[in-house]
Amino acid sequence: MTGGNDELVAALERAGTRYFGVPVRIENLFRHSGGASRQTWGFDAVLGDGRREALVLRRDPPRKAGTAAPTPAENALALTRSTEFHILRAAARHGVPVPVTLFELEPGDGGGEGYVMHHVPGTAIARELLREPRYAEGRKKIVPQLGAILARIHAIPTSEVPPLKAPTPAELLAQLLRVLDAIGEPHPVFELAIAWLDRRKPPAAAPRFVHGDFRTGNYLADESGVTAILDWEIAHLGDPLEDLGWLCIKSWRFGAMENEAGGFGRREDLFRAYEAATGRPLDRQRARWWEIYGTVRWGVICMNQAWKHLSGAETSMELASIGRRAAETEFDLVQLLSEA
């Protein structure tokens, strides 16, 4: 069933025919849930020689003509789909579990900017992974796997990826303040936390490749554990501990608050797995700074997502509901700062 997506079907058929070299028919097109910033579509490509391929399209959401421009939060680190496509290929070369990328859409295809990859088994839905009995064994493996995978990601040579931004901690904090100013709502907890972080910011580290959104919900897992790392849209160069801190913020535990590492295990277990894979000690105080920074960052992102809906740039109940979560991060920050 394609519903009202005939234009997208036609675009995928044109691109698929060009890539596979035989006529391609698209069947069972559907949009995956989630993906407030980018769209993910699943579909079957039925090739003229009889083959059937389970594929996934990753693309930018169409923006309504004449709507407001995005706030600074959207364009500060965001990559093009083409850059993301080439980053995925570099990650695969270095042993990071990622979907196999096939081809990019071209302007003449009519489907916008995006790329197509193979379907990977597993689910990204946290409540299923955390609660369903069939994932009981896989749950035990996720934290050590994530630590080892992050070590591989951070070892990707910067020379093998497209040119990326390399913001310092000071620049990242300034970016958060610019977004707050652009949205124009008073949020004193965020301003207090940014001031706290600014007084204690670590010196800039030698830039390394960073995923930028490494968290529960952005990887697939099944009974064997992690099967693929997704959503590389804000990869950049920076401090590797940014990824570890981001994974540990409370919002990515999905109710399993006692398991700081993404809801699946202890923060310390994640750190030790990372240290075992890198052969280097990890600065836990520096990682804590990045965890607090990540909490502020998520709160500001929540506000920005709501702004996109309220401004009319992208009408979405999902974006509106994400905006309500800003209050959660404010509560988390009050706790974090009182403990620091």
Sine and cosine of phi, psi and omega as CSV:
sin_phi,cos_phi,sin_psi,cos_psi,sin_omega,cos_omega
0.00,0.00,0.74,-0.68,-0.01,-1.00
-0.91,-0.41,-0.28,0.96,0.03,-1.00
0.86,0.51,-0.76,-0.65,-0.04,-1.00
-1.00,-0.09,0.48,0.88,-0.07,-1.00
-0.94,-0.33,0.58,0.81,-0.06,-1.00
-0.87,0.48,-0.61,0.80,-0.01,-1.00
-0.91,0.41,-0.64,0.77,0.02,-1.00
-0.93,0.37,-0.64,0.77,0.06,-1.00
-0.86,0.52,-0.73,0.68,-0.01,-1.00
-0.89,0.46,-0.63,0.78,0.02,-1.00
-0.90,0.44,-0.68,0.73,0.00,-1.00
-0.93,0.37,-0.58,0.82,0.05,-1.00
-0.92,0.40,-0.64,0.77,0.04,-1.00
-0.91,0.42,-0.74,0.67,-0.04,-1.00
-0.92,0.39,-0.65,0.76,0.00,-1.00
-0.91,0.42,-0.65,0.76,0.03,-1.00
-0.89,0.45,-0.64,0.77,0.04,-1.00
-0.90,0.43,-0.67,0.74,-0.07,-1.00
-0.96,0.29,-0.74,0.67,-0.10,-1.00
-0.99,0.13,-0.32,0.95,0.03,-1.00
0.98,0.20,0.17,0.99,0.08,-1.00
-0.66,-0.75,0.37,-0.93,0.03,-1.00
-0.85,0.53,0.65,-0.76,-0.04,-1.00
-0.82,-0.57,0.70,-0.72,0.10,-1.00
-0.90,-0.44,0.71,-0.70,-0.03,-1.00
-0.99,-0.14,0.76,-0.64,0.03,-1.00
-0.76,-0.65,0.38,-0.92,0.16,-0.99
0.85,0.53,0.64,0.77,0.03,-1.00
-0.94,0.33,0.76,-0.65,0.07,-1.00
-0.50,-0.87,0.42,-0.91,0.03,-1.00
-0.99,-0.12,0.76,-0.65,0.07,-1.00
-0.94,0.34,0.53,-0.85,0.08,-1.00
-0.94,0.35,0.31,-0.95,-0.03,-1.00
0.99,0.17,-0.18,-0.98,-0.01,-1.00
0.96,0.27,0.87,0.50,-0.04,-1.00
-0.92,0.39,-0.47,0.88,-0.04,-1.00
-0.99,-0.11,-0.56,0.83,-0.01,-1.00
-0.74,-0.67,0.45,-0.90,0.01,-1.00
-1.00,-0.10,0.60,-0.80,0.09,-1.00
-0.80,-0.61,0.82,-0.57,-0.04,-1.00
-0.86,-0.52,0.68,-0.73,0.13,-0.99
-0.97,-0.24,0.51,-0.86,0.02,-1.00
-0.23,-0.97,0.25,-0.97,0.12,-0.99
-0.96,-0.29,0.74,-0.68,0.13,-0.99
-0.98,-0.21,0.91,-0.41,0.01,-1.00
-0.99,-0.15,0.92,-0.39,-0.10,-1.00
-1.00,0.06,0.48,-0.88,-0.04,-1.00
-0.88,0.47,-0.35,0.94,0.02,-1.00
-1.00,-0.02,0.16,0.99,0.09,-1.00
0.98,-0.20,-0.23,0.97,0.00,-1.00
-0.96,0.30,0.49,-0.87,0.09,-1.00
-0.80,-0.60,0.82,-0.57,-0.04,-1.00
-0.90,-0.44,0.79,-0.61,0.12,-0.99
-1.00,0.08,0.92,-0.40,-0.15,-0.99
-0.81,-0.58,0.20,-0.98,-0.01,-1.00
-0.69,-0.72,0.71,-0.70,0.10,-1.00
-0.97,-0.26,0.73,-0.68,0.10,-0.99
-0.90,-0.43,0.85,-0.52,-0.04,-1.00
-0.52,-0.85,0.26,-0.97,0.09,-1.00
-0.97,0.26,0.61,-0.79,0.06,-1.00
-0.94,0.34,0.63,-0.77,0.07,-1.00
-0.88,0.48,0.67,-0.74,0.03,-1.00
-0.96,-0.26,0.69,-0.72,-0.01,-1.00
-0.89,0.45,0.68,-0.74,0.04,-1.00
-0.91,0.41,0.67,-0.74,0.08,-1.00
0.99,0.12,0.06,1.00,0.01,-1.00
-1.00,0.05,0.17,-0.98,-0.07,-1.00
-0.90,0.43,0.46,-0.89,0.04,-1.00
-0.94,0.33,0.42,-0.91,0.02,-1.00
-0.91,0.41,0.45,-0.89,0.08,-1.00
-0.96,0.28,0.20,-0.98,-0.03,-1.00
-0.85,0.52,-0.42,0.91,-0.03,-1.00
-0.89,0.45,-0.49,0.87,-0.08,-1.00
-0.99,0.17,-0.53,0.85,-0.13,-0.99
-0.94,-0.33,0.12,0.99,-0.06,-1.00
-0.93,0.36,-0.77,0.64,-0.04,-1.00
-0.85,-0.53,-0.10,0.99,-0.12,-0.99
-0.86,0.50,0.70,-0.72,-0.01,-1.00
-0.99,-0.12,0.32,-0.95,0.19,-0.98
-0.97,0.25,0.33,-0.94,0.04,-1.00
-0.90,0.43,-0.52,0.85,0.01,-1.00
-0.91,0.42,-0.67,0.74,0.04,-1.00
-0.90,0.44,-0.68,0.74,0.02,-1.00
-0.87,0.49,-0.64,0.77,0.03,-1.00
-0.84,0.54,-0.72,0.69,-0.04,-1.00
-0.96,0.28,-0.49,0.87,0.09,-1.00
-0.91,0.41,-0.68,0.74,0.05,-1.00
-0.85,0.53,-0.64,0.77,0.01,-1.00
-0.92,0.40,-0.63,0.78,0.05,-1.00
-0.91,0.40,-0.66,0.75,0.02,-1.00
-0.88,0.48,-0.67,0.75,0.01,-1.00
-0.88,0.48,-0.63,0.78,0.00,-1.00
-0.89,0.46,-0.41,0.91,-0.06,-1.00
-0.96,-0.29,0.40,0.92,0.16,-0.99
0.98,0.17,0.22,0.98,0.06,-1.00
-0.99,0.15,0.76,-0.65,0.02,-1.00
-0.95,0.32,0.94,-0.34,0.00,-1.00
-0.66,-0.75,0.36,-0.93,0.11,-0.99
-0.89,0.46,0.55,-0.83,0.06,-1.00
-0.96,0.27,0.86,-0.50,0.00,-1.00
-0.99,0.13,0.60,-0.80,-0.04,-1.00
-0.92,-0.38,-0.88,0.47,-0.08,-1.00
-0.41,-0.91,0.34,-0.94,0.08,-1.00
-0.98,-0.18,0.47,-0.88,0.16,-0.99
-0.96,0.27,0.56,-0.83,0.07,-1.00
-0.96,-0.29,0.39,-0.92,-0.06,-1.00
-0.81,0.59,-0.60,0.80,-0.02,-1.00
-0.95,0.32,-0.21,0.98,0.00,-1.00
-0.95,0.30,-0.50,0.86,0.04,-1.00
1.00,0.07,0.26,0.96,-0.03,-1.00
-0.94,-0.33,0.15,0.99,-0.05,-1.00
0.99,0.12,-0.20,-0.98,0.00,-1.00
-1.00,0.01,0.84,-0.54,-0.01,-1.00
-0.11,-0.99,0.03,-1.00,0.04,-1.00
-0.55,-0.83,0.31,-0.95,-0.08,-1.00
-0.88,-0.47,0.62,-0.78,-0.01,-1.00
-0.63,-0.78,0.21,-0.98,0.06,-1.00
-0.95,0.32,0.56,-0.83,0.15,-0.99
-0.92,0.40,0.64,-0.77,0.05,-1.00
-0.87,-0.48,0.71,-0.70,0.02,-1.00
-0.92,0.40,0.45,-0.89,0.01,-1.00
0.82,-0.57,0.13,-0.99,0.04,-1.00
-0.78,-0.62,0.51,-0.86,0.09,-1.00
-0.97,-0.24,0.03,1.00,-0.08,-1.00
-0.98,0.19,0.93,-0.37,-0.14,-0.99
-0.87,0.49,-0.67,0.75,-0.07,-1.00
-0.89,0.45,-0.51,0.86,0.06,-1.00
-0.95,0.31,-0.74,0.67,-0.03,-1.00
-0.89,0.46,-0.59,0.81,-0.07,-1.00
-0.99,0.16,-0.37,0.93,-0.19,-0.98
-0.83,-0.56,-0.47,0.88,-0.10,-0.99
-0.96,0.27,0.73,-0.69,-0.05,-1.00
-0.83,0.56,-0.54,0.84,-0.08,-1.00
-0.92,0.40,-0.29,0.96,0.01,-1.00
-0.99,-0.15,0.21,0.98,-0.09,-1.00
-0.84,0.54,-0.71,0.71,-0.01,-1.00
-0.96,0.30,-0.63,0.77,0.02,-1.00
-0.89,0.46,-0.58,0.81,0.00,-1.00
-0.85,0.52,-0.58,0.81,-0.04,-1.00
-0.93,0.36,-0.38,0.92,-0.10,-0.99
-1.00,-0.08,-0.31,0.95,-0.21,-0.98
-0.89,0.46,-0.74,0.67,-0.08,-1.00
-0.89,0.45,-0.78,0.62,0.04,-1.00
-0.88,0.47,-0.54,0.84,0.06,-1.00
-0.91,0.42,-0.68,0.73,-0.01,-1.00
-0.89,0.45,-0.64,0.77,0.04,-1.00
-0.87,0.49,-0.70,0.71,0.00,-1.00
-0.93,0.36,-0.62,0.79,0.01,-1.00
-0.91,0.41,-0.67,0.74,0.04,-1.00
-0.87,0.50,-0.61,0.79,0.04,-1.00
-0.87,0.49,-0.64,0.76,0.04,-1.00
-0.92,0.40,-0.67,0.74,0.01,-1.00
-0.87,0.49,-0.72,0.69,-0.06,-1.00
-0.95,0.31,-0.24,0.97,0.04,-1.00
-1.00,-0.02,-0.06,1.00,0.03,-1.00
-0.90,0.44,0.84,-0.54,0.00,-1.00
-0.87,0.49,0.71,-0.71,0.00,-1.00
-0.90,0.44,-0.37,0.93,0.02,-1.00
-0.95,0.31,-0.25,0.97,-0.06,-1.00
-0.99,-0.14,0.01,1.00,0.03,-1.00
-0.89,-0.45,0.35,-0.94,0.05,-1.00
-0.87,0.49,0.30,-0.95,0.04,-1.00
-0.83,0.55,0.76,-0.65,-0.05,-1.00
-0.78,-0.62,0.40,-0.91,0.08,-1.00
-0.95,0.32,0.45,-0.89,-0.01,-1.00
-0.73,-0.68,0.94,0.34,-0.05,-1.00
-0.94,0.33,0.63,-0.78,0.10,-1.00
-0.99,0.14,0.25,-0.97,0.10,-0.99
-0.81,0.58,-0.65,0.76,0.01,-1.00
-0.89,0.46,-0.65,0.76,0.00,-1.00
-0.93,0.36,-0.60,0.80,0.03,-1.00
-0.90,0.43,-0.66,0.75,0.04,-1.00
-0.91,0.42,-0.66,0.75,0.03,-1.00
-0.89,0.46,-0.58,0.81,0.04,-1.00
-0.90,0.44,-0.66,0.75,0.04,-1.00
-0.87,0.49,-0.66,0.75,0.02,-1.00
-0.91,0.42,-0.61,0.79,0.03,-1.00
-0.90,0.45,-0.63,0.77,0.01,-1.00
-0.92,0.40,-0.70,0.71,0.04,-1.00
-0.85,0.53,-0.68,0.74,0.02,-1.00
-0.90,0.43,-0.64,0.77,-0.04,-1.00
-0.92,0.38,-0.61,0.79,0.00,-1.00
-0.96,0.29,-0.60,0.80,0.15,-0.99
0.98,0.18,0.39,0.92,0.06,-1.00
-0.94,-0.33,0.64,-0.77,0.03,-1.00
-0.97,0.25,0.82,-0.57,0.07,-1.00
-0.66,-0.75,0.99,0.16,-0.11,-0.99
-0.88,0.48,-0.47,0.88,0.02,-1.00
-0.91,0.42,-0.68,0.74,0.03,-1.00
-0.90,0.43,-0.68,0.73,-0.01,-1.00
-0.90,0.43,-0.64,0.77,0.05,-1.00
-0.89,0.45,-0.71,0.71,-0.03,-1.00
-0.91,0.42,-0.64,0.77,0.02,-1.00
-0.90,0.43,-0.64,0.77,0.05,-1.00
-0.90,0.44,-0.65,0.76,0.04,-1.00
-0.87,0.49,-0.72,0.69,0.00,-1.00
-0.90,0.44,-0.62,0.78,-0.04,-1.00
-0.90,0.44,-0.63,0.78,0.00,-1.00
-0.93,0.36,-0.40,0.92,-0.09,-1.00
-0.89,-0.45,0.24,0.97,-0.12,-0.99
-0.89,0.47,0.65,-0.76,0.01,-1.00
-0.97,0.26,0.40,-0.92,0.10,-1.00
-0.89,0.46,0.54,-0.84,-0.02,-1.00
-0.87,0.50,0.72,-0.69,0.02,-1.00
-1.00,0.05,0.30,-0.95,0.12,-0.99
-0.87,0.50,0.82,-0.57,-0.11,-0.99
-0.86,0.51,0.77,-0.64,0.10,-0.99
-0.81,-0.58,0.30,-0.95,0.04,-1.00
-0.93,0.36,0.77,-0.64,-0.06,-1.00
-0.80,-0.60,0.70,-0.72,0.01,-1.00
-0.91,0.41,-0.72,0.69,0.09,-1.00
1.00,-0.09,-0.37,0.93,0.00,-1.00
-0.56,-0.83,0.70,0.71,-0.10,-1.00
-0.99,0.11,0.97,-0.23,-0.11,-0.99
-0.34,-0.94,0.26,-0.97,0.13,-0.99
-0.89,0.46,0.75,-0.66,-0.13,-0.99
0.95,-0.30,-0.34,0.94,0.01,-1.00
-0.91,-0.41,0.33,0.94,0.18,-0.98
-0.65,-0.76,0.43,-0.90,0.08,-1.00
-0.99,-0.11,0.58,-0.82,0.07,-1.00
-0.54,-0.84,0.40,-0.92,0.09,-1.00
-0.63,-0.78,-0.42,-0.91,-0.05,-1.00
-0.89,0.46,-0.33,0.95,0.00,-1.00
-1.00,-0.07,-0.09,1.00,-0.08,-1.00
0.96,-0.28,-0.52,-0.85,-0.10,-1.00
-0.94,0.35,0.75,-0.66,0.03,-1.00
-0.93,-0.37,-0.41,0.91,0.01,-1.00
-0.25,-0.97,0.59,-0.81,0.11,-0.99
-0.99,-0.13,0.76,-0.65,-0.10,-1.00
-0.91,-0.42,0.03,-1.00,0.22,-0.97
0.82,0.57,0.95,0.33,-0.01,-1.00
-0.99,-0.12,0.39,0.92,-0.21,-0.98
-0.94,0.33,-0.28,0.96,0.05,-1.00
-0.82,-0.57,0.52,0.85,0.11,-0.99
-0.86,0.51,0.56,-0.83,-0.03,-1.00
-0.34,-0.94,-0.09,-1.00,0.08,-1.00
-0.97,-0.24,0.67,-0.74,-0.04,-1.00
0.04,-1.00,-0.46,-0.89,-0.02,-1.00
-1.00,0.09,0.85,-0.53,0.01,-1.00
-0.83,0.55,-0.47,0.88,-0.03,-1.00
-0.93,0.37,-0.24,0.97,0.10,-0.99
-0.86,0.51,-0.68,0.74,0.00,-1.00
-0.92,0.40,-0.65,0.76,0.00,-1.00
-0.92,0.38,-0.66,0.75,0.03,-1.00
-0.91,0.42,-0.64,0.77,-0.02,-1.00
-0.89,0.45,-0.67,0.74,0.00,-1.00
-0.88,0.48,-0.46,0.89,-0.14,-0.99
-1.00,-0.07,-0.02,1.00,-0.01,-1.00
-0.93,0.36,0.42,-0.91,-0.15,-0.99
-0.88,0.48,-0.54,0.84,-0.06,-1.00
-0.89,0.46,-0.41,0.91,-0.02,-1.00
-1.00,-0.09,0.22,0.98,0.07,-1.00
-1.00,-0.09,-0.27,0.96,0.10,-1.00
0.76,0.65,0.77,0.64,0.09,-1.00
1.00,-0.07,-0.37,0.93,0.01,-1.00
-1.00,0.03,0.92,0.39,-0.18,-0.98
-0.89,0.45,-0.45,0.89,-0.04,-1.00
-0.95,0.30,-0.28,0.96,-0.01,-1.00
-0.97,-0.25,1.00,-0.02,-0.16,-0.99
-0.90,0.43,-0.46,0.89,-0.05,-1.00
-1.00,0.06,0.99,0.14,0.09,-1.00
0.92,0.39,0.24,0.97,-0.01,-1.00
1.00,-0.01,-0.05,1.00,-0.13,-0.99
-0.92,-0.39,-0.23,0.97,-0.03,-1.00
-0.10,-0.99,-0.01,-1.00,-0.04,-1.00
-0.97,0.23,0.51,-0.86,0.07,-1.00
-0.83,0.56,-0.67,0.74,-0.05,-1.00
-0.91,0.42,-0.57,0.82,0.05,-1.00
-0.91,0.43,-0.62,0.78,0.07,-1.00
-0.89,0.45,-0.73,0.68,-0.03,-1.00
-0.88,0.48,-0.68,0.74,-0.02,-1.00
-0.92,0.38,-0.60,0.80,0.06,-1.00
-0.90,0.44,-0.63,0.77,0.03,-1.00
-0.91,0.40,-0.69,0.72,0.01,-1.00
-0.90,0.44,-0.64,0.77,0.02,-1.00
-0.89,0.45,-0.60,0.80,-0.03,-1.00
-0.98,0.22,-0.55,0.84,-0.04,-1.00
-1.00,-0.02,-0.42,0.91,-0.09,-1.00
0.97,0.25,0.27,0.96,-0.03,-1.00
-0.78,-0.62,0.56,-0.83,0.07,-1.00
-0.94,0.35,0.47,-0.88,-0.04,-1.00
-0.94,-0.34,0.72,-0.69,0.00,-1.00
-0.98,0.18,0.98,-0.22,-0.09,-1.00
-0.94,0.35,-0.54,0.84,0.04,-1.00
-0.92,0.40,-0.64,0.77,0.04,-1.00
-0.92,0.40,-0.64,0.77,0.05,-1.00
-0.88,0.47,-0.60,0.80,0.03,-1.00
-0.90,0.43,-0.64,0.77,0.06,-1.00
-0.85,0.53,-0.70,0.72,-0.02,-1.00
-0.93,0.36,-0.49,0.87,0.07,-1.00
-0.92,0.38,-0.67,0.74,0.04,-1.00
-0.93,0.38,-0.67,0.74,0.08,-1.00
-0.84,0.55,-0.70,0.71,-0.02,-1.00
-0.88,0.47,-0.56,0.83,0.02,-1.00
-0.92,0.40,-0.68,0.74,0.08,-1.00
-0.89,0.45,-0.72,0.70,-0.03,-1.00
-0.83,0.55,-0.70,0.71,-0.01,-1.00
-0.92,0.40,-0.63,0.78,0.05,-1.00
-0.88,0.48,-0.66,0.75,0.01,-1.00
-0.94,0.35,-0.61,0.79,0.07,-1.00
-0.88,0.48,-0.66,0.75,0.03,-1.00
-0.84,0.54,-0.69,0.72,0.02,-1.00
-0.90,0.44,-0.65,0.76,-0.02,-1.00
-0.91,0.41,-0.63,0.78,0.02,-1.00
-0.90,0.44,-0.67,0.75,0.06,-1.00
-0.89,0.45,-0.63,0.78,0.01,-1.00
-0.86,0.50,-0.64,0.77,-0.01,-1.00
-0.87,0.50,-0.64,0.77,0.02,-1.00
-0.94,0.33,-0.75,0.66,-0.08,-1.00
-0.92,0.40,-0.50,0.86,0.00,-1.00
-0.98,0.21,-0.25,0.97,-0.05,-1.00
1.00,0.02,0.02,1.00,0.00,-1.00
-0.90,0.43,-0.58,0.81,0.01,-1.00
-0.44,-0.90,0.98,-0.22,-0.03,-1.00
-0.95,0.30,0.87,-0.49,-0.08,-1.00
-0.32,-0.95,0.84,-0.55,0.07,-1.00
-0.92,0.39,-0.48,0.88,0.05,-1.00
-0.89,0.45,-0.71,0.71,0.04,-1.00
-0.89,0.46,-0.66,0.75,0.01,-1.00
-0.89,0.46,-0.66,0.75,-0.03,-1.00
-0.94,0.33,-0.57,0.82,0.07,-1.00
-0.87,0.49,-0.60,0.80,0.00,-1.00
-0.85,0.53,-0.52,0.85,-0.01,-1.00
-0.93,0.36,-0.30,0.95,-0.05,-1.00
-0.98,0.19,-0.13,0.99,0.04,-1.00
-0.85,0.53,-0.57,0.82,0.00,-1.00
-0.91,0.42,-0.56,0.83,0.04,-1.00
-0.88,0.48,-0.71,0.71,-0.04,-1.00
-0.93,0.37,-0.53,0.85,0.06,-1.00
-0.89,0.46,-0.68,0.73,0.06,-1.00
-0.89,0.46,-0.70,0.72,0.02,-1.00
-0.87,0.50,-0.65,0.76,-0.03,-1.00
-0.92,0.39,-0.63,0.78,0.06,-1.00
-0.85,0.52,-0.68,0.74,0.04,-1.00
-0.91,0.42,-0.74,0.67,-0.05,-1.00
-0.88,0.48,-0.70,0.72,-0.04,-1.00
-0.94,0.33,-0.51,0.86,0.02,-1.00
-0.95,0.32,-0.40,0.91,-0.01,-1.00
-1.00,-0.02,-0.30,0.95,-0.12,-0.99
-0.97,0.26,0.00,0.00,0.00,0.00
